[in-house]
Amino acid sequence: MPQLDTSTWLTVIMTMLPTLYLITQLKLLSTNYHQPPSQKNPNLQIHNIHWQPKWTKIYSPHSQPRQS
């Protein structure tokens, strides 16, 4: 029965590890991550809407008194 030649295994494994590392790094570099939303100036978001200073009360049908 012939013996398995393992003399090149170390070379193969030692070259495979940096290669896998480089491939992983290149894949991670090419992925697009979502950018966090930019901070907006709150002073610019104030709109002059005619109903803004008013309070309104909205009644749902279940909150109205029952008609007997």
Short mmCIF file of the C-alpha atoms (twelve columns), coordinates in Angstrom:
data_MODEL
# 
_entry.id   MODEL 
# 
loop_
_atom_site.group_PDB 
_atom_site.id 
_atom_site.type_symbol 
_atom_site.label_atom_id 
_atom_site.label_alt_id 
_atom_site.label_comp_id 
_atom_site.label_asym_id 
_atom_site.label_seq_id 
_atom_site.Cartn_x 
_atom_site.Cartn_y 
_atom_site.Cartn_z 
_atom_site.pdbx_PDB_model_num 
ATOM 1  C CA . MET A 1  0.000   0.000  0.000  1 
ATOM 2  C CA . PRO A 2  1.554   3.354  -1.036 1 
ATOM 3  C CA . GLN A 3  2.229   6.042  1.497  1 
ATOM 4  C CA . LEU A 4  0.439   9.378  1.271  1 
ATOM 5  C CA . ASP A 5  2.910   12.121 0.408  1 
ATOM 6  C CA . THR A 6  2.340   14.954 2.896  1 
ATOM 7  C CA . SER A 7  5.478   16.927 2.127  1 
ATOM 8  C CA . THR A 8  3.592   19.678 0.235  1 
ATOM 9  C CA . TRP A 9  0.717   20.032 2.683  1 
ATOM 10 C CA . LEU A 10 2.430   22.653 4.793  1 
ATOM 11 C CA . THR A 11 3.168   24.774 1.747  1 
ATOM 12 C CA . VAL A 12 -0.398  24.489 0.488  1 
ATOM 13 C CA . ILE A 13 -1.913  25.372 3.861  1 
ATOM 14 C CA . MET A 14 0.475   28.256 4.462  1 
ATOM 15 C CA . THR A 15 -0.325  29.805 1.076  1 
ATOM 16 C CA . MET A 16 -4.046  29.134 1.410  1 
ATOM 17 C CA . LEU A 17 -4.406  31.126 4.650  1 
ATOM 18 C CA . PRO A 18 -3.170  34.500 3.318  1 
ATOM 19 C CA . THR A 19 -5.101  33.933 0.115  1 
ATOM 20 C CA . LEU A 20 -8.352  33.378 2.005  1 
ATOM 21 C CA . TYR A 21 -7.618  36.396 4.162  1 
ATOM 22 C CA . LEU A 22 -7.078  38.588 1.095  1 
ATOM 23 C CA . ILE A 23 -10.217 37.321 -0.604 1 
ATOM 24 C CA . THR A 24 -12.234 38.035 2.529  1 
ATOM 25 C CA . GLN A 25 -10.797 41.540 2.804  1 
ATOM 26 C CA . LEU A 26 -11.552 42.292 -0.828 1 
ATOM 27 C CA . LYS A 27 -15.110 41.077 -0.426 1 
ATOM 28 C CA . LEU A 28 -15.593 43.234 2.653  1 
ATOM 29 C CA . LEU A 29 -14.177 46.249 0.871  1 
ATOM 30 C CA . SER A 30 -16.594 45.854 -2.003 1 
ATOM 31 C CA . THR A 31 -19.728 45.668 0.152  1 
ATOM 32 C CA . ASN A 32 -21.821 48.802 0.416  1 
ATOM 33 C CA . TYR A 33 -22.999 49.548 3.894  1 
ATOM 34 C CA . HIS A 34 -25.841 51.960 4.511  1 
ATOM 35 C CA . GLN A 35 -24.669 55.387 5.450  1 
ATOM 36 C CA . PRO A 36 -26.117 56.843 8.638  1 
ATOM 37 C CA . PRO A 37 -28.591 59.627 7.995  1 
ATOM 38 C CA . SER A 38 -27.047 63.030 7.979  1 
ATOM 39 C CA . GLN A 39 -27.860 65.359 10.837 1 
ATOM 40 C CA . LYS A 40 -30.211 68.100 9.773  1 
ATOM 41 C CA . ASN A 41 -30.351 71.504 11.306 1 
ATOM 42 C CA . PRO A 42 -33.536 71.594 13.454 1 
ATOM 43 C CA . ASN A 43 -33.948 75.306 12.809 1 
ATOM 44 C CA . LEU A 44 -34.490 74.624 9.136  1 
ATOM 45 C CA . GLN A 45 -37.270 72.118 9.755  1 
ATOM 46 C CA . ILE A 46 -39.759 74.576 11.241 1 
ATOM 47 C CA . HIS A 47 -42.491 75.172 8.708  1 
ATOM 48 C CA . ASN A 48 -45.094 77.827 8.952  1 
ATOM 49 C CA . ILE A 49 -48.211 75.684 8.760  1 
ATOM 50 C CA . HIS A 50 -51.557 77.272 9.608  1 
ATOM 51 C CA . TRP A 51 -52.677 74.377 11.838 1 
ATOM 52 C CA . GLN A 52 -49.400 73.916 13.686 1 
ATOM 53 C CA . PRO A 53 -50.179 75.968 16.860 1 
ATOM 54 C CA . LYS A 54 -53.719 74.571 17.174 1 
ATOM 55 C CA . TRP A 55 -54.752 71.528 19.157 1 
ATOM 56 C CA . THR A 56 -57.404 69.316 17.733 1 
ATOM 57 C CA . LYS A 57 -59.258 66.481 19.347 1 
ATOM 58 C CA . ILE A 58 -60.211 63.562 17.158 1 
ATOM 59 C CA . TYR A 59 -62.893 61.225 18.378 1 
ATOM 60 C CA . SER A 60 -62.981 57.686 17.200 1 
ATOM 61 C CA . PRO A 61 -66.437 56.105 16.745 1 
ATOM 62 C CA . HIS A 62 -65.963 53.957 19.862 1 
ATOM 63 C CA . SER A 63 -65.353 56.940 22.128 1 
ATOM 64 C CA . GLN A 64 -68.658 58.647 21.315 1 
ATOM 65 C CA . PRO A 65 -71.519 58.161 23.777 1 
ATOM 66 C CA . ARG A 66 -74.071 55.558 22.795 1 
ATOM 67 C CA . GLN A 67 -77.360 56.715 21.406 1 
ATOM 68 C CA . SER A 68 -80.249 54.920 23.138 1 
# 
